[in-house]
């Protein structure tokens, strides 16, 4: 299974940049074999260093994968922030743009996406990774709060519930139809159109009419 379209183009170890070389090697290996398809020693070999060298920066393979996932969430958060753009020009349109940014990240960075969501990296024991994940989710929650503010107070749904529903929809479409690898399914419409239609139906079901 191919997990990215530019496999093998991130590598290149230079003295003094071992951490970055290992992260790049891990991304290539995820692209070639999936997030569970390689060992710590293979990552060292792909980076062009001895099997002992990675221990200068990472205690084990899980720590390396956690760092890859952390980088992924940092890039993901930037993409979502740009999509949301503080709710401009209108919260609903901004939510659509946020959804498009979500799908675009899954399509353009499938190796990062796999490390973030499929590598089974424990987050409870990694506070930095947990915070990075929470920051990306907080953008979606901001969007839901802005949309709920358009409704009468007595009719507003719980924003956490709404955020989780929209996240599940976005993540499901991204994982099935929008990723840039051979795991994506065929669809008679674009993933963006599917997400837009799903959001419209969901928000109308909540009583957000006339958007």
C-alpha positions in Angstrom: 0.0 0.0 0.0 1.4 3.4 -0.9 0.7 6.1 1.7 1.9 9.2 -0.1 2.7 10.3 -3.6 6.2 11.6 -3.0 7.8 8.7 -1.2 11.6 8.8 -1.0 11.9 12.5 -1.4 12.2 13.6 2.2 15.4 11.8 3.1 18.9 13.1 3.5 21.0 13.0 6.6 23.4 15.9 7.3 25.7 16.0 10.3 24.0 17.8 13.2 20.5 17.2 11.9 19.9 13.6 13.0 16.5 14.3 14.5 15.1 15.8 11.3 16.7 13.0 9.2 15.0 10.4 11.3 11.6 12.1 11.1 12.0 12.4 7.3 12.9 8.7 7.1 9.9 7.7 9.3 7.6 9.7 6.9 9.1 7.8 3.9 8.7 4.5 5.6 5.1 5.3 6.6 4.6 6.2 2.9 6.0 2.9 1.8 4.8 0.5 4.5 2.2 2.1 6.7 2.6 3.4 10.2 3.1 -0.1 11.7 5.2 -1.6 8.9 8.8 -0.8 9.9 11.2 -1.1 12.9 13.3 1.5 14.7 16.4 -0.1 13.0 14.8 0.4 9.6 14.3 4.0 10.3 17.9 4.4 11.3 19.0 2.6 8.1 16.7 4.7 6.0 18.3 7.8 7.5 21.7 6.5 6.8 22.9 6.1 10.4 23.8 3.2 12.7 21.1 1.4 14.6 22.3 3.0 17.8 22.3 6.5 16.5 18.5 7.2 16.9 18.8 6.7 20.7 20.5 10.0 20.9 17.1 11.7 20.3 14.4 9.0 20.8 14.1 6.3 23.5 12.3 3.9 21.1 10.2 3.7 18.0 7.1 4.9 19.8 8.9 8.1 20.7 9.9 8.7 17.1 6.3 8.1 15.9 5.0 10.5 18.6 7.3 13.2 17.3 6.1 12.6 13.7 2.5 12.8 14.9 3.3 15.9 16.8 4.8 17.6 13.7 1.7 16.4 11.8 -0.7 18.0 14.3 1.3 21.3 14.2 0.9 21.4 10.4 -2.7 20.3 10.6 -3.5 23.1 13.1 -2.0 25.7 10.8 -4.0 24.4 7.9 -7.3 24.4 9.9 -6.6 27.9 11.2 -6.1 29.2 7.7 -9.3 27.5 6.6 -11.4 28.9 9.5 -9.8 32.4 9.2 -11.5 33.6 12.4 -15.0 32.8 10.9 -14.7 35.1 7.9 -16.6 36.0 5.8 -19.4 34.2 7.6 -19.3 31.3 10.2 -21.0 28.9 7.9 -18.8 29.6 4.9 -15.8 29.6 7.1 -16.9 26.1 8.4 -17.0 24.9 4.8 -13.5 26.2 4.2 -12.4 24.5 7.5 -13.8 21.2 6.2 -12.0 21.7 2.9 -8.8 22.3 4.7 -9.3 19.1 6.7 -9.8 17.1 3.5 -6.9 18.8 1.8 -4.5 17.9 4.6 -5.5 14.2 4.5 -5.0 14.2 0.7 -1.7 16.1 0.6 -0.1 14.7 3.8 -1.3 11.1 4.1 1.9 9.9 5.9 1.5 12.6 8.6 -2.3 11.8 8.7 -1.5 8.1 9.3 1.0 8.9 12.0 -1.5 11.2 13.7 -4.6 8.9 13.6 -3.5 5.4 12.8 -0.1 4.8 14.5 -1.7 4.0 17.9 0.7 6.4 19.7 -0.3 6.7 23.3 -1.4 10.3 24.0 -2.1 10.1 27.7 1.6 9.6 28.4 2.7 12.4 26.0 1.4 15.7 27.1 2.9 17.7 24.2 1.3 15.4 21.6 -2.0 15.6 23.6 -1.9 19.4 23.6 -1.2 19.5 19.9 -4.1 17.3 19.2 -6.4 19.4 21.4 -5.3 22.6 19.7 -6.5 21.3 16.3 -9.8 20.1 17.8 -10.2 23.5 19.5 -10.5 25.2 16.1 -13.4 23.1 15.2 -15.0 23.8 18.5 -14.5 27.6 17.9 -16.4 27.1 14.6 -19.2 25.4 16.3 -19.5 28.0 19.0 -19.7 30.7 16.3 -22.5 28.9 14.5 -24.4 28.2 17.8 -24.2 31.9 18.5 -26.4 32.5 15.5 -29.2 30.5 17.2 -31.5 31.6 20.0 -29.9 30.7 23.3 -32.6 28.2 24.3 -32.1 26.2 21.0 -28.4 26.0 21.0 -27.0 22.4 21.1 -24.0 21.5 23.3 -21.0 22.8 21.3 -18.8 19.8 22.3 -21.4 17.3 21.0 -21.7 19.4 17.8 -17.9 19.5 17.4 -17.6 15.8 17.8 -20.4 15.1 15.3 -18.8 17.4 12.7 -15.3 16.0 13.4 -16.5 12.4 13.0 -18.1 13.3 9.6 -15.0 15.2 8.4 -12.6 12.5 9.6 -14.7 9.7 8.1 -14.9 11.3 4.7 -11.2 12.2 4.8 -10.2 8.6 5.8 -12.4 6.9 3.2 -12.4 9.2 0.2 -9.9 12.1 0.5 -6.6 10.7 1.4 -3.8 10.8 -1.1 -3.1 7.0 -1.2 -4.5 3.7 -2.4 -6.7 3.3 0.7 -9.2 5.9 -0.6 -12.5 4.6 -2.0 -14.1 5.7 -5.3 -16.9 8.2 -5.0 -19.3 9.6 -7.7 -18.7 13.1 -6.3 -15.9 15.0 -4.8 -15.1 14.5 -1.1 -15.6 18.2 -0.7 -19.1 18.0 -2.1 -20.0 15.1 0.1 -18.8 16.9 3.2 -20.6 20.1 2.2 -23.9 18.2 1.7 -23.5 16.4 5.0 -22.8 19.6 6.9 -25.8 21.3 5.3 -28.2 18.5 6.3 -26.7 18.3 9.8 -26.9 22.0 10.5 -30.4 22.3 9.1 -31.4 19.4 11.4 -30.1 21.5 14.3 -32.3 24.4 13.2 -29.6 26.5 11.5 -31.8 27.6 8.5 -31.1 30.2 5.9 -27.3 29.8 5.9 
